[in-house]
Amino acid sequence: MKKVLYIMLFLVLGMSLTAQSVWDGKREAISSGSGTESDPYLIENAQQLAWLVYSINWDYARWTSDKYFLLTTDIELNGSTDNQWIPIGAGPSMSSMKYFDGVFDGGFHSITGIYIDADNAINNNNSMWVSSYAGFFTELGSNAVVKNLYLEGFIETGRKTGGFAGTSNGDFEYCVSDVDIVSTNQTAAGIASFGNPTVRYCANLGDIKGKNGVGGLIGMNGHVENSYNMGRVEADDVVGGIAGRSNDIKNCYNVGDIYASNASYKGAIVGNKPSGGNISNCYYLEGCIDESNEYGEPKTADFMRSQEFVYLLNNETSCWVMDTLNENDGYPVFGETPFGIDEILTDFTDVVVVYPNPVVDYVCVAGDVVSCDVFDLVGKRVFSVSTNINKIAVSDLPSGIYMMRFLTKNGNVVTKKIVKK
């Protein structure tokens, strides 16, 4: 059901269903892009993702600062005990210089089959993994942004462990973690377990188990809004459905079961809230925890599947909609995205990526397209392009919202919405 859920969720958010790139254990240097916002490095296969890991882990400079990366395909890592994935920023030395501090845009694609076991001989003997954190990223800096990405897999460590990041001071947007996590001695969370992350429009589907400071989305500290947890969360102490410890959570809900063997601080939303914090407009499923603190309001399953609950959760925003396809067990899902709710491919076999968005001078286009028509919001064709479609000049357009209609080589039509600054 989880796999179906993420497909449904990302289709609503604008994801294209594409053929996967399967990792064969090899590396291949990134060959497209210059790393700027308007011309990001394109990660076009699993081998290039592996190259990114290697180039960060074995370089003695924090070269990702102010760099932009865009994933253009789904990736299957085929993880297993004998095929371990090494986290980005894991080592081998000077680990404080290793953290990722750029922008990683998943392009609404998935990275599946992640398998990380910190105690496995492969990691202990061969990777020289020295970071005290674990996750797809070990550490994210304050300038880092990770967005539009689905992760699936399994991580077991004795370190501070997050599905996306062990520790982060950066931002997460439209991220879905379906990573089952076991941290035997430390904090754990679906998105980031430590630091001071900001989490928006994210979901955790995986089961999370840790020692102290465990949450569905964040472990110890950070900010969460308009996000939810579906996974089982378990800890010895300081455990919550959204966060183990946080002073800023709003417009969130939890329906995952919460377990604590010896907890002084436990809650269906947050385990421990420091003084001066704000936990507002948060809700949880009745019966998901045997006894909760005062943060959040319990609701029945029927109510949490209703339109009334969607209105309540939105709290004067418009990011939540009903699960009309019943793929999230009826609970609310995201309906507003950075690209607009209307941006859904008319044919999911064709892949067209436009960036940056918003745009100032040029729209870069990745995909097999033969022509492009640009329309304003009243449906008037502004101009058409049939040559040099990979870089379309829009500097002469007045500021506003435009629709780009692409004809692909397969004869299908794909529509994208852009914002011209």
KOLFI-805721 format. One record per residue (C-alpha): residue in three letters; x, y, z. Coordinates in Angstrom, 2 decimals, decimal comma. Example, Ala and Ser with C-alpha at 12.3 -4.5 7.8 and 13.67 -1.06 7.14 Angstrom:
// KOLFI-805721
[site 'ala' [12,30 -4,50 7,80]];
[site 'ser' [13,67 -1,06 7,14]];
END
This chain:
// KOLFI-805721
[site 'met' [0,00 0,00 0,00]];
[site 'lys' [2,89 2,39 0,78]];
[site 'lys' [4,26 2,13 -2,76]];
[site 'val' [0,85 2,92 -4,20]];
[site 'leu' [0,49 5,79 -1,73]];
[site 'tyr' [3,69 7,52 -2,79]];
[site 'ile' [2,83 7,15 -6,48]];
[site 'met' [-0,57 8,72 -5,88]];
[site 'leu' [0,90 11,47 -3,71]];
[site 'phe' [3,59 12,44 -6,17]];
[site 'leu' [1,23 12,33 -9,14]];
[site 'val' [-0,82 14,96 -7,33]];
[site 'leu' [2,41 16,90 -6,74]];
[site 'gly' [3,52 16,68 -10,35]];
[site 'met' [5,76 13,59 -10,56]];
[site 'ser' [6,31 11,74 -13,82]];
[site 'leu' [6,34 7,94 -13,83]];
[site 'thr' [9,61 7,04 -15,55]];
[site 'ala' [11,79 4,02 -16,09]];
[site 'gln' [14,13 3,41 -13,18]];
[site 'ser' [17,89 3,63 -13,34]];
[site 'val' [19,27 0,60 -11,49]];
[site 'trp' [22,59 0,88 -9,67]];
[site 'asp' [25,24 -1,60 -10,77]];
[site 'gly' [27,85 -0,62 -8,16]];
[site 'lys' [29,70 1,70 -10,53]];
[site 'arg' [30,22 5,46 -10,72]];
[site 'glu' [29,85 7,87 -13,61]];
[site 'ala' [30,70 11,58 -13,47]];
[site 'ile' [27,88 14,08 -13,83]];
[site 'ser' [28,13 15,45 -17,36]];
[site 'ser' [25,24 17,94 -17,65]];
[site 'gly' [24,81 21,30 -15,96]];
[site 'ser' [27,09 23,83 -14,31]];
[site 'gly' [25,60 23,75 -10,80]];
[site 'thr' [23,81 27,10 -10,94]];
[site 'glu' [20,13 27,66 -10,18]];
[site 'ser' [19,32 28,14 -13,85]];
[site 'asp' [21,62 25,30 -14,99]];
[site 'pro' [21,76 22,68 -12,20]];
[site 'tyr' [23,89 19,57 -12,27]];
[site 'leu' [21,63 16,85 -13,71]];
[site 'ile' [21,74 13,45 -11,99]];
[site 'glu' [20,52 11,27 -14,85]];
[site 'asn' [21,21 7,76 -13,53]];
[site 'ala' [22,20 5,78 -10,44]];
[site 'gln' [25,87 5,80 -11,39]];
[site 'gln' [25,95 9,60 -11,32]];
[site 'leu' [24,30 9,59 -7,89]];
[site 'ala' [27,05 7,24 -6,69]];
[site 'trp' [29,63 9,61 -8,16]];
[site 'leu' [28,12 12,49 -6,18]];
[site 'val' [28,46 10,46 -2,96]];
[site 'tyr' [32,07 9,59 -3,76]];
[site 'ser' [33,05 13,12 -4,78]];
[site 'ile' [31,65 14,60 -1,56]];
[site 'asn' [32,93 11,92 0,79]];
[site 'trp' [36,46 11,89 -0,57]];
[site 'asp' [36,94 15,59 -1,28]];
[site 'tyr' [38,46 17,78 1,40]];
[site 'ala' [36,44 20,87 0,47]];
[site 'arg' [32,78 21,61 1,01]];
[site 'trp' [32,27 22,11 -2,71]];
[site 'thr' [28,48 21,73 -2,73]];
[site 'ser' [27,88 25,15 -1,12]];
[site 'asp' [25,63 27,23 -3,39]];
[site 'lys' [25,44 24,38 -5,93]];
[site 'tyr' [22,18 23,07 -7,41]];
[site 'phe' [21,43 19,45 -8,30]];
[site 'leu' [18,37 18,05 -10,11]];
[site 'leu' [17,40 14,36 -10,23]];
[site 'thr' [15,86 13,52 -13,61]];
[site 'thr' [14,89 9,85 -13,15]];
[site 'asp' [13,80 7,27 -10,56]];
[site 'ile' [16,68 5,30 -9,05]];
[site 'glu' [16,76 1,76 -7,64]];
[site 'leu' [19,80 1,06 -5,44]];
[site 'asn' [19,18 -2,70 -4,96]];
[site 'gly' [20,31 -2,46 -1,35]];
[site 'ser' [21,20 -5,52 0,70]];
[site 'thr' [23,70 -6,69 3,31]];
[site 'asp' [26,22 -7,19 0,54]];
[site 'asn' [25,26 -4,05 -1,38]];
[site 'gln' [25,43 -1,23 1,15]];
[site 'trp' [24,75 2,38 0,28]];
[site 'ile' [27,24 4,86 1,76]];
[site 'pro' [25,59 8,04 3,09]];
[site 'ile' [26,44 11,38 1,48]];
[site 'gly' [28,97 13,12 3,73]];
[site 'ala' [30,09 10,02 5,63]];
[site 'gly' [33,87 10,49 5,55]];
[site 'pro' [36,61 9,44 5,39]];
[site 'ser' [38,06 12,24 7,57]];
[site 'met' [37,55 15,90 8,43]];
[site 'ser' [33,86 15,05 8,58]];
[site 'ser' [32,97 18,62 9,53]];
[site 'met' [34,02 19,60 6,01]];
[site 'lys' [31,86 16,96 4,38]];
[site 'tyr' [28,30 18,05 4,86]];
[site 'phe' [26,06 18,81 1,90]];
[site 'asp' [25,20 22,50 1,75]];
[site 'gly' [23,56 22,90 -1,67]];
[site 'val' [20,11 22,37 -3,17]];
[site 'phe' [19,05 18,82 -4,03]];
[site 'asp' [15,85 18,81 -6,08]];
[site 'gly' [14,44 15,31 -6,53]];
[site 'gly' [12,25 16,46 -9,42]];
[site 'phe' [9,38 14,45 -7,83]];
[site 'his' [11,34 11,24 -8,42]];
[site 'ser' [12,12 8,31 -6,11]];
[site 'ile' [15,28 6,71 -4,77]];
[site 'thr' [14,40 3,21 -3,58]];
[site 'gly' [16,25 0,19 -2,26]];
[site 'ile' [18,43 2,13 0,20]];
[site 'tyr' [20,18 -0,22 2,62]];
[site 'ile' [22,52 1,09 5,32]];
[site 'asp' [23,87 -0,92 8,26]];
[site 'ala' [26,52 1,00 10,19]];
[site 'asp' [27,74 -2,11 11,99]];
[site 'asn' [28,18 -4,11 8,80]];
[site 'ala' [31,78 -5,02 7,99]];
[site 'ile' [31,48 -3,28 4,61]];
[site 'asn' [30,89 0,05 6,30]];
[site 'asn' [33,30 -0,47 9,19]];
[site 'asn' [36,23 -1,68 7,11]];
[site 'asn' [35,85 -0,19 3,66]];
[site 'ser' [33,97 3,09 3,74]];
[site 'met' [35,92 4,72 6,59]];
[site 'trp' [32,60 6,14 7,74]];
[site 'val' [33,51 8,53 10,54]];
[site 'ser' [30,41 10,71 10,87]];
[site 'ser' [28,37 10,23 14,02]];
[site 'tyr' [25,19 10,63 11,96]];
[site 'ala' [23,41 8,38 9,48]];
[site 'gly' [20,84 8,81 6,73]];
[site 'phe' [20,72 9,29 2,99]];
[site 'phe' [22,69 12,43 3,92]];
[site 'thr' [24,74 12,31 7,10]];
[site 'glu' [24,79 16,11 7,58]];
[site 'leu' [23,08 19,07 5,88]];
[site 'gly' [24,29 22,63 6,35]];
[site 'ser' [22,22 25,74 6,99]];
[site 'asn' [22,05 26,60 3,28]];
[site 'ala' [20,95 23,12 2,24]];
[site 'val' [17,54 22,47 0,68]];
[site 'val' [16,19 19,01 -0,14]];
[site 'lys' [12,86 18,91 -1,95]];
[site 'asn' [10,50 16,95 -4,20]];
[site 'leu' [11,96 13,55 -3,32]];
[site 'tyr' [10,71 10,13 -2,18]];
[site 'leu' [13,09 7,77 -0,33]];
[site 'glu' [12,46 4,10 0,45]];
[site 'gly' [14,67 1,58 2,22]];
[site 'phe' [16,12 0,43 5,55]];
[site 'ile' [18,72 1,93 7,92]];
[site 'glu' [20,08 0,38 11,10]];
[site 'thr' [22,79 2,16 13,10]];
[site 'gly' [23,87 3,15 16,58]];
[site 'arg' [24,07 6,78 15,44]];
[site 'lys' [21,71 9,73 15,20]];
[site 'thr' [19,66 8,53 12,24]];
[site 'gly' [17,19 10,12 9,86]];
[site 'gly' [15,71 8,81 6,64]];
[site 'phe' [16,80 11,93 4,77]];
[site 'ala' [19,49 13,26 7,15]];
[site 'gly' [21,16 12,34 10,41]];
[site 'thr' [21,44 16,02 11,27]];
[site 'ser' [20,31 19,10 9,40]];
[site 'asn' [20,14 22,85 9,72]];
[site 'gly' [18,56 23,13 6,27]];
[site 'asp' [15,10 22,94 4,73]];
[site 'phe' [12,94 20,06 3,50]];
[site 'glu' [9,93 20,53 1,22]];
[site 'tyr' [7,68 17,93 -0,40]];
[site 'cys' [9,77 15,04 0,88]];
[site 'val' [8,34 11,58 1,61]];
[site 'ser' [10,27 9,09 3,73]];
[site 'asp' [9,33 5,43 3,46]];
[site 'val' [12,52 4,36 5,24]];
[site 'asp' [12,29 1,90 8,14]];
[site 'ile' [14,83 2,99 10,77]];
[site 'val' [16,40 1,33 13,80]];
[site 'ser' [18,79 3,43 15,89]];
[site 'thr' [19,96 1,33 18,81]];
[site 'asn' [21,44 4,11 20,95]];
[site 'gln' [20,44 7,51 19,59]];
[site 'thr' [17,74 9,75 18,16]];
[site 'ala' [15,80 8,75 15,04]];
[site 'ala' [13,25 10,28 12,68]];
[site 'gly' [11,84 9,89 9,19]];
[site 'ile' [13,20 13,20 7,86]];
[site 'ala' [15,99 14,48 10,17]];
[site 'ser' [16,90 13,28 13,65]];
[site 'phe' [18,99 16,18 14,94]];
[site 'gly' [19,98 19,80 14,33]];
[site 'asn' [17,51 22,56 13,55]];
[site 'pro' [15,72 21,60 10,32]];
[site 'thr' [12,65 23,26 8,83]];
[site 'val' [10,19 20,69 7,45]];
[site 'arg' [7,24 21,65 5,25]];
[site 'tyr' [4,80 19,55 3,21]];
[site 'cys' [6,52 16,29 4,17]];
[site 'ala' [5,31 12,84 5,18]];
[site 'asn' [6,74 9,84 6,96]];
[site 'leu' [5,48 6,36 6,07]];
[site 'gly' [8,28 4,27 7,59]];
[site 'asp' [8,50 2,65 11,02]];
[site 'ile' [10,92 4,49 13,33]];
[site 'lys' [12,64 2,98 16,37]];
[site 'gly' [15,25 4,73 18,49]];
[site 'lys' [16,54 5,26 21,99]];
[site 'asn' [15,74 8,83 23,05]];
[site 'gly' [14,39 11,75 21,05]];
[site 'val' [12,40 9,92 18,38]];
[site 'gly' [9,74 11,30 16,07]];
[site 'gly' [7,94 10,52 12,86]];
[site 'leu' [9,47 13,51 11,04]];
[site 'ile' [12,10 15,07 13,32]];
[site 'gly' [13,89 13,80 16,40]];
[site 'met' [15,42 16,52 18,55]];
[site 'asn' [14,69 20,18 17,68]];
[site 'gly' [13,46 21,79 14,50]];
[site 'his' [10,29 23,20 12,95]];
[site 'val' [7,47 21,30 11,24]];
[site 'glu' [4,39 22,55 9,43]];
[site 'asn' [1,76 21,09 7,10]];
[site 'ser' [3,14 17,55 7,42]];
[site 'tyr' [2,00 14,17 8,70]];
[site 'asn' [3,13 10,79 10,01]];
[site 'met' [1,69 7,38 9,15]];
[site 'gly' [4,48 5,17 10,57]];
[site 'arg' [4,93 3,39 13,88]];
[site 'val' [7,21 5,35 16,25]];
[site 'glu' [8,95 3,68 19,20]];
[site 'ala' [11,51 4,84 21,80]];
[site 'asp' [12,60 4,44 25,38]];
[site 'asp' [11,89 8,09 26,14]];
[site 'val' [11,13 11,48 24,51]];
[site 'val' [8,93 10,24 21,68]];
[site 'gly' [6,24 11,84 19,55]];
[site 'gly' [4,31 11,17 16,37]];
[site 'ile' [5,63 14,29 14,62]];
[site 'ala' [8,70 15,10 16,76]];
[site 'gly' [10,50 13,78 19,78]];
[site 'arg' [11,34 17,31 20,90]];
[site 'ser' [10,27 20,54 19,20]];
[site 'asn' [8,89 23,94 20,08]];
[site 'asp' [7,31 24,76 16,71]];
[site 'ile' [4,75 22,45 15,05]];
[site 'lys' [1,62 23,57 13,25]];
[site 'asn' [-1,05 22,23 10,91]];
[site 'cys' [0,12 18,62 11,28]];
[site 'tyr' [-1,48 15,27 12,01]];
[site 'asn' [-0,38 11,83 13,18]];
[site 'val' [-2,14 8,50 12,73]];
[site 'gly' [0,87 6,25 13,46]];
[site 'asp' [1,05 4,20 16,65]];
[site 'ile' [3,34 5,57 19,38]];
[site 'tyr' [5,15 3,27 21,81]];
[site 'ala' [7,40 4,18 24,75]];
[site 'ser' [8,80 1,61 27,16]];
[site 'asn' [9,92 3,99 29,92]];
[site 'ala' [8,87 7,46 28,88]];
[site 'ser' [8,75 10,60 30,96]];
[site 'tyr' [8,05 12,55 27,79]];
[site 'lys' [5,71 11,08 25,21]];
[site 'gly' [2,95 12,45 23,05]];
[site 'ala' [0,93 11,69 19,97]];
[site 'ile' [2,32 14,89 18,38]];
[site 'val' [5,46 15,82 20,35]];
[site 'gly' [7,17 14,22 23,32]];
[site 'asn' [8,83 17,28 24,82]];
[site 'lys' [8,14 20,96 24,08]];
[site 'pro' [10,61 23,53 25,45]];
[site 'ser' [9,17 26,62 27,09]];
[site 'gly' [8,12 29,40 24,74]];
[site 'gly' [7,24 27,06 21,92]];
[site 'asn' [4,10 26,86 19,84]];
[site 'ile' [2,26 23,63 19,00]];
[site 'ser' [-0,87 24,68 17,12]];
[site 'asn' [-3,63 23,17 14,99]];
[site 'cys' [-2,29 19,61 15,36]];
[site 'tyr' [-4,35 16,42 15,60]];
[site 'tyr' [-3,91 12,72 16,16]];
[site 'leu' [-5,87 9,51 15,83]];
[site 'glu' [-7,66 8,35 18,93]];
[site 'gly' [-6,01 5,23 20,34]];
[site 'cys' [-2,65 5,69 18,61]];
[site 'ile' [-1,01 6,08 22,04]];
[site 'asp' [-1,98 4,72 25,45]];
[site 'glu' [-1,52 8,06 27,21]];
[site 'ser' [-0,53 11,40 25,67]];
[site 'asn' [0,49 14,81 26,93]];
[site 'glu' [-1,63 17,90 26,24]];
[site 'tyr' [-0,24 18,74 22,82]];
[site 'gly' [-2,58 18,09 19,90]];
[site 'glu' [-6,23 17,05 19,84]];
[site 'pro' [-7,48 13,47 19,47]];
[site 'lys' [-9,95 12,81 16,67]];
[site 'thr' [-11,78 9,75 15,43]];
[site 'ala' [-10,75 8,06 12,21]];
[site 'asp' [-14,07 8,97 10,62]];
[site 'phe' [-13,61 12,64 11,43]];
[site 'met' [-10,00 12,69 10,17]];
[site 'arg' [-11,23 11,30 6,84]];
[site 'ser' [-13,86 14,02 6,46]];
[site 'gln' [-13,97 17,29 4,56]];
[site 'glu' [-14,55 19,05 7,87]];
[site 'phe' [-11,14 17,84 9,05]];
[site 'val' [-9,51 19,11 5,84]];
[site 'tyr' [-10,96 22,57 6,51]];
[site 'leu' [-9,77 22,43 10,11]];
[site 'leu' [-6,28 21,28 9,16]];
[site 'asn' [-5,85 23,90 6,44]];
[site 'asn' [-6,21 26,69 9,01]];
[site 'glu' [-6,66 29,43 6,39]];
[site 'thr' [-4,23 27,78 3,97]];
[site 'ser' [-5,07 25,58 0,98]];
[site 'cys' [-2,42 22,87 1,02]];
[site 'trp' [-4,60 19,98 2,25]];
[site 'val' [-7,22 18,11 0,23]];
[site 'met' [-9,30 14,99 0,77]];
[site 'asp' [-7,91 11,60 -0,18]];
[site 'thr' [-10,52 11,04 -2,87]];
[site 'leu' [-8,64 8,03 -4,31]];
[site 'asn' [-8,51 6,38 -0,88]];
[site 'glu' [-4,80 5,64 -1,27]];
[site 'asn' [-3,80 7,28 2,02]];
[site 'asp' [-6,35 5,26 3,95]];
[site 'gly' [-8,72 8,20 3,55]];
[site 'tyr' [-6,58 10,70 5,47]];
[site 'pro' [-5,79 14,15 3,97]];
[site 'val' [-3,03 14,56 1,39]];
[site 'phe' [-1,26 17,54 -0,14]];
[site 'gly' [-3,06 19,38 -2,88]];
[site 'glu' [-1,06 22,57 -3,39]];
[site 'thr' [2,48 22,42 -4,76]];
[site 'pro' [5,22 24,84 -5,73]];
[site 'phe' [4,26 24,17 -9,37]];
[site 'gly' [0,50 24,47 -8,96]];
[site 'ile' [-2,20 21,86 -8,51]];
[site 'asp' [-3,02 21,81 -12,24]];
[site 'glu' [0,45 20,67 -13,25]];
[site 'ile' [-0,09 16,96 -13,90]];
[site 'leu' [1,29 15,26 -16,98]];
[site 'thr' [-1,34 14,31 -19,54]];
[site 'asp' [0,68 11,21 -20,38]];
[site 'phe' [2,85 9,68 -17,66]];
[site 'thr' [5,17 7,90 -20,13]];
[site 'asp' [6,63 11,25 -21,24]];
[site 'val' [9,07 13,17 -19,06]];
[site 'val' [9,48 16,92 -19,34]];
[site 'val' [11,27 18,93 -16,64]];
[site 'val' [11,37 22,74 -16,72]];
[site 'tyr' [13,64 24,81 -14,50]];
[site 'pro' [14,18 27,18 -12,82]];
[site 'asn' [10,68 28,02 -11,69]];
[site 'pro' [10,09 30,93 -11,02]];
[site 'val' [12,15 32,12 -13,99]];
[site 'val' [13,79 35,42 -14,97]];
[site 'asp' [15,53 35,07 -18,35]];
[site 'tyr' [15,56 31,48 -19,64]];
[site 'val' [13,51 28,31 -19,12]];
[site 'cys' [15,65 25,20 -19,40]];
[site 'val' [13,85 22,10 -20,68]];
[site 'ala' [14,87 18,48 -20,14]];
[site 'gly' [12,93 15,90 -22,16]];
[site 'asp' [12,25 14,57 -25,64]];
[site 'val' [10,20 17,47 -27,00]];
[site 'val' [9,79 18,77 -30,54]];
[site 'ser' [7,86 22,00 -30,00]];
[site 'cys' [6,53 24,32 -27,33]];
[site 'asp' [3,60 26,75 -27,26]];
[site 'val' [3,44 29,36 -24,50]];
[site 'phe' [0,03 30,68 -23,37]];
[site 'asp' [-1,04 33,33 -20,92]];
[site 'leu' [-3,73 32,65 -18,33]];
[site 'val' [-6,57 33,68 -20,63]];
[site 'gly' [-5,50 31,11 -23,19]];
[site 'lys' [-3,83 33,42 -25,69]];
[site 'arg' [-0,78 31,97 -27,43]];
[site 'val' [2,17 34,26 -26,63]];
[site 'phe' [4,77 32,57 -28,84]];
[site 'ser' [5,85 29,17 -30,18]];
[site 'val' [9,25 27,47 -30,35]];
[site 'ser' [10,34 24,54 -32,53]];
[site 'thr' [14,14 24,95 -32,40]];
[site 'asn' [16,57 25,30 -29,48]];
[site 'ile' [13,83 24,06 -27,17]];
[site 'asn' [16,26 23,09 -24,41]];
[site 'lys' [16,74 26,77 -23,52]];
[site 'ile' [13,78 29,09 -24,15]];
[site 'ala' [14,17 32,84 -23,70]];
[site 'val' [11,36 34,45 -21,70]];
[site 'ser' [13,06 37,69 -20,61]];
[site 'asp' [10,71 39,77 -22,79]];
[site 'leu' [7,57 38,38 -21,17]];
[site 'pro' [5,78 40,54 -18,59]];
[site 'ser' [5,77 39,15 -15,06]];
[site 'gly' [3,01 36,63 -14,49]];
[site 'ile' [1,91 33,01 -14,82]];
[site 'tyr' [2,17 31,16 -18,13]];
[site 'met' [1,40 27,66 -19,41]];
[site 'met' [3,98 25,88 -21,58]];
[site 'arg' [2,48 23,17 -23,79]];
[site 'phe' [5,04 20,70 -25,13]];
[site 'leu' [4,64 18,20 -27,96]];
[site 'thr' [6,85 15,16 -27,30]];
[site 'lys' [8,53 12,90 -29,80]];
[site 'asn' [5,92 10,26 -28,94]];
[site 'gly' [3,19 12,62 -30,15]];
[site 'asn' [1,81 13,33 -26,67]];
[site 'val' [1,17 16,69 -25,00]];
[site 'val' [2,68 17,74 -21,66]];
[site 'thr' [1,69 20,99 -19,97]];
[site 'lys' [3,81 22,88 -17,45]];
[site 'lys' [3,03 26,03 -15,48]];
[site 'ile' [5,78 28,63 -14,98]];
[site 'val' [5,99 31,87 -13,02]];
[site 'lys' [7,83 34,71 -14,78]];
[site 'lys' [9,38 37,15 -12,33]];
END
